[in-house]
Amino acid sequence: MLKGKKIALYVTGGIAVYKVVDLMREFIKNGAEVRVAMTESAAEFVSPLTFQVLSKHQVYIDTFMEDNPRVVNHIHFADWADFSLIAPLTANTLAKLAHGLADNFVTSALLATRSPIFAIPAMNTHMYDNQVTKENRDLLTKRDIYMMEPDTGFLAEGYSGKGRFPEKERIIEEFEGFMRNHITDLPLKGKKVIVTAGGTKERIDPVRYITNDSSGKTGHAIAEAAWNKGADVVLITASSIPVPDRIQKVAVESAKEMHQAVLEHFETADSLIMSAAVSDYTPKTVAENKMKKTDSLSLEFEKNPDILKDMGSRKRADQCLVGFAAETEHIIEYAQSKLKEKNADMIVANDVGQKDRGFNVDNNEVTFITHTSEPIPIRLKKKTEIADDIVSWIVDFFKNN
């Protein structure tokens, strides 16, 4: 969601300024371009040089520093941004914005800003709870400035209360949701996408099960990529990887549980991406108690439901069905056969017999097998990047159908 976005970061004078440096770095790591404006008070806490070196852009403080005669800096700064972020927003600057004051670079630029504004108030708990501050927050909210709730925790004054600058993970998740609500041309907006992930577990007894080496990283990355493109995402997962609140999580363990969960959502879905490594077989019987050690052990198995094939038989013409083929030999041939047999629109084929790719690692190399083109090889790269490629293919599928 952050990749390629231009973010104007307004830093005002609170103790939390030191945390904003790390937040800015996280935005940049995620592909955003960040430019910074600071109040003089903010510069008392962290040097503007720190922000300049890390952002690779000049930091603006002085309203009257007009080094480019072709533009007015505070207006140009405001016009440049796709999104504007105030972090931290102090009680002082909050009051100025509420009453339209423009007495420094930050307040002047914000008064001229037309991009969506996301504010993170951070201050002493008594200042935050003051009736005047509450009224000022309400005024800005009515003017469509998004006000994030601060955390409750240990404050600079040495006691706990509400007003603490939130952790960066929470800020980024909430800011990305804010961004998504303001981007009108997301290609999967209004689409419901189901993603399955992880290796299912088939119980032998209460403490033992049969599974595989799938980590669920690809499926979780696909869910994020689809959400970034505007989809409403249901992630049906057997993995323990954390799932952000913005994605609907359905936790399952066995293949039968996953099958049932997919059935419950498939009819209303626009697309299903079956990236889970579903166990082909399950024990016929599950012991009620832990099985004791013996000299030998025999287990009888029965077939699990073939979820991809079942959904292929139910698929409407307007639905997109993507499956995976995790193989160790004859990769392309098996995937092409699977494409026809399961009535899928694409099979993502990958070799899971190598240590540097496939199961339980961060990278993969796959081939897209479709009905409309020759096999499309996707070079070895991060699973998050491959997830973007898969979702981009789905976007094209809907454009062409």
N, C-alpha and C positions, 0 to 999 in steps of 0.2 A: 504493500500500500504506500509506503514512503518513497519507493524508488522513483527518482526523477522529479520529485516534488520540490518546489522552492518554498522554504520556510523562513519567515522573518521571526527571529527570536528576540523578544524584548525582555531585558533583565533589569529588575528594579532592586532597591537596596535592602534586602533582608539577609539574615545569616545563611539562608538556604542557597545563596548564590554558588557556593562551592559545589553543591550537588548538581547544579545546572550544567556545569562543565561536562560531567559524565553523561548527562542526558543528551547534550548536544552531540557528543561523540557517538552515542548510540544511534541517533538520527542519521548521522553521516555514514556510519557502518551499514545502515539499511538502505543507503542509496539516495538520501535526500541531500539537497544543497542548502546550507544554512548560512544566513547572514545575521549579524548581531548588532543590536543597538542597546546601550546601557544608560542608566541614569548615573549622575555623578556619585550618588550614594552607593550604588551597586559596585562602582569601581573602587570604593573603599574596602570592600570585602575580597574581591578577586580582581587582579590586574586585567585591564582590557587586552593586554598583550597575550595573555593565556588564551582568550577566545579568538584572537586574531590568528595566532600560530595554528591552532587546531582547526579553525574553520577555513583557513586560507583566504580570508577576506578581511578588509578593513572593518574595524569596529567603530560605530558612530556614537558619539556622546554629545558633542557641541553642536547646537542648532545652527550656529553661525559659521561653522567650518564648511565653506562652499568651495571645494577644491576643483570642481568641474563646472565651468561656466555654462555648459549646455543643459544642466539640470538643476533643480532645487533638491538637495539631498534628501530631506525628510519626506518629500512628496515622491521622489523617485524610489526611495526605499519602500514606502507603503505600496506603490503601484507594482513593484517587482514581484511581490509575494503571491504564491498560490494560497497559502495559509499563514496565519499569524498566531504566535504563541507567546503569552506573557508568563514568565516563570523566573522567580516567584512574583506574584502580584501582592505588593504590600498594601496595608490599610491606607497609606498616604496616596499612592498612585491610584488605588481603587476609588478613593474620594474624588481625586482630580478627574478621572475618566467619567465618573457619574455626573459631574457638573460641567463637563466640557472644557476643562482648563487645558491649555497648551503652553506650558511654561518651560518645557525642555524638549530634547529631541524625541524621546520616547512618547510623551503625551501628544506632541505635535504630529508625529507620524501616525499614531493610532487614531487621532481625530480625522485623518485623511484616508484611513484604511477602508478599502471596499472588500477585501478578502475576508473569509470567515475567521473569527477571532476565538481562540481557546485560551482561557485564563486559569491559572493555578494559584489561588490565594494561599498564602502561607504567612502566619503571624502568631503572636501570642494569643492564647485561647480567650483571654478577657477582651482583647481587641476584636477578635473574630466574632464573639458573641455580643458585642456592643450593638445597641439598637440602631445607631447611625450606620455602622458597617453593614448590618443586615439590610437596611433600606437601600444602601448604595449597591449591594449585590443584586437586590431585586430590580433596581433600575437598569443595571447593565444586562440582566437576564431578559428583561422586557425588550431590550434593544438587540436581542439575538447574539449577545456575547455569551459563550458557553462558560459556565463557572463550575470547575471541578471541585468536588468535596475534598478538603484536606484530610490527612490522616489524624488519628488520635494516638498520641504517644509521648515520649519523653521530649520536652522542649528545651531550648537553649537556657531558659531561666532556671532549670533544675527540677522541674516538676512535670507531671503528665497533664495533657489536655488536648483539645481539638485545635488544630492549626498547623500541625507538622506537615512539611513538604512530603508528598507521597513518594513511594519507591518508584524507580524509573520504569519497572515492568508494568506497573499499574497505569502509569501515565501514558506509556506507549500504546497499550491496549485500548485505553479510553480515547486517546487522541486519534488512533486509526479508525475507530468506530465513528468519531466525529467527522473525520475526513470523508469516510464512505458515504455518510448521510448527505454530504454536500457535493459529491461528484455525481452528475446526472447521466453521464454517458458510459457507465460501467456495463460491459457487454453481457453479463449474466444477471443483471438486475431483474428481479421478478422470477428468476428460475430457482427451482428447488433441486439441489444436488445431494445425492446420497453417496457417501464414501465408506467402504469397509476397510479395516486395517488390522494388522497384527496377526500372529499365529494363534489359531484356536487351540484349546486344550481339551482333551478327551480323558475324562476321569477313569482311573482303574479302581481306586479306593479313595477315602477321604483325604489322603495326603500325597497321592501319586497321580500323575497324568502323563499322557503322550502328547507331544507338541512338536514344533519345528523351530528353526533359528530365526524366523521373521521377527524383527523388532517393532514393526509398525511405523517406522520413520517415514516411508514413502507415502503411506495412506494419510498420515497426519499432515504431511507437507502438502498433499493434494487438497485436503480439506481447507487449509489456510489459503492456498492459491485460488481455490474456487470462491472463498469468501472475499478475497481481495478483488475479484472480478465482479463482485456484486451479488453472488448467489446466496440464498438461504441454505445453509449446509447442515445435514444430519450426518454425524460421524458415528458409525457403528463399529466399535473397536474392542479388540481383545488385548490391546496393549496397555501398559501402565504409564505411557507417556502423558504428561499433563495436557489438558485441553482447555483453551481459553473459554470464558463464559459466552462469548459471542457465537460460538459454534455449539449446536445442540449435540450433546454426547449421549450415546446409548451404549452402556457397558455390557459386554457379553463375554462368555467364556467358551462355550462349545460351538461346534458347527450348527447344531440344531437350534441353539439360541440365536445365532447370527441369522440363520434362515428365517426364523420367525420374525425377527426385527426388520429384516429387509422386506418381507411380505407386508408388514404393517405400513411401510412408507412408500413402497414402489409405485402404487397406483397413482399417487399424487405427485410423483417425482418427474422431473424433466430429464434427469440423467442419473445413472448409477455407475460408479467406478468401483469395480470389485478388485481392490488391491490387496485384500486380506489373503493370507496363506491358509486356506481352509483345509483342515484335516480330511483326507479321503475316507478314512475308516474310524470307527469308534468301537470300543469293547462292547460285546453283546450284553454283558452284565457288569454292574459296578458293585464292588464289595461294600457292605454297610460299614464295616470296621477295617482298620488297617490290616493288610494281609501280612502274615508272619513269613519269615524267611524259610524257604524250603530248598532242597537240592536242585530242583528244576521248577520251571513255571511255564505253563501254557495258557495263552489267552486266545479266545475266539472273537473275531471282529466281524462287524457288518458295515455295509456302505453308509456313509453320511449322505444327506441330500446334496445334489449338485446345484448349488445356488445360482451360479451363472447360467446354467442350462435352463433351469426353471424360469428365471427372469427373462431369458431369451424367448421362451415359448409364450410368455405373457406380454412381451414388449409391443407397444404401439409404434406406428410409423414415425410419430413425432418425438419419441424418446431416444436418447443416446445411451448405448450400453457399451462399457469398456471393461474388458477383462485382462487378466495378467497370466502369463505363462512362464513359470519359474522352472527352468530346465537345466540339465547338465550335459545334454547332447542333442544333436539334431534340432537345434533351437528354432530355426525358421520354419522347418517342415512341421514340427509339432504345433507351433503357433498358428500356422495357416490352416491346419486341420481343425484346430480349436475354434478359429474364427467362424468357420462354416457350421460346425457341429453345434455351437452354442448360440448361433444367430446373433453374434455380437457385431458392433460397428467398428471396433478396433480391439486388437490384442497387443498388449505391451509385453514383448518377449525379452527375457533376460537370463543370462547365464549365472546360476547361483553356485557353480562349482569352483569359483575363484575366490581367493581370500580378500582381494582388494576391492571387491564390488559385490552387489547382491545383498544377501541377508546380513543384518546386524552390523552394517558399516554405514558410513555417511555418503559414500559415492556409489554410482552405478553406471552401467552402460547398457542401453536397451535398444530394441528395434520396434518401430511401430508397424504393425501388420494391419492393413485395411483392405476393403473391397475395391477401392478406387485408385490405388497407386501401387507402385513397386514398394518393397520393404524400405522403410525410412530409418537409417541408422542414426542413433543419438549417441554421440561420443561420451567417453567417461567424464563425468562431472558430478557435482553435488546433487543429492536427491531433491533438494529444494528447487534446483534449476530444472531438473527433469519433471518435477511436479508442475512447474510453470508451463513447460512444453506440452504436457498432457492436457492441461486446462485450456491452453491456447488452441489445441487441436479441437477440443470440444466447442469452443467459441466459433471456430470456422465451420464445424459441422452444423451448428444451428443457423449460421449465415447462409449456408448452401442448401439447407433443407427447409 
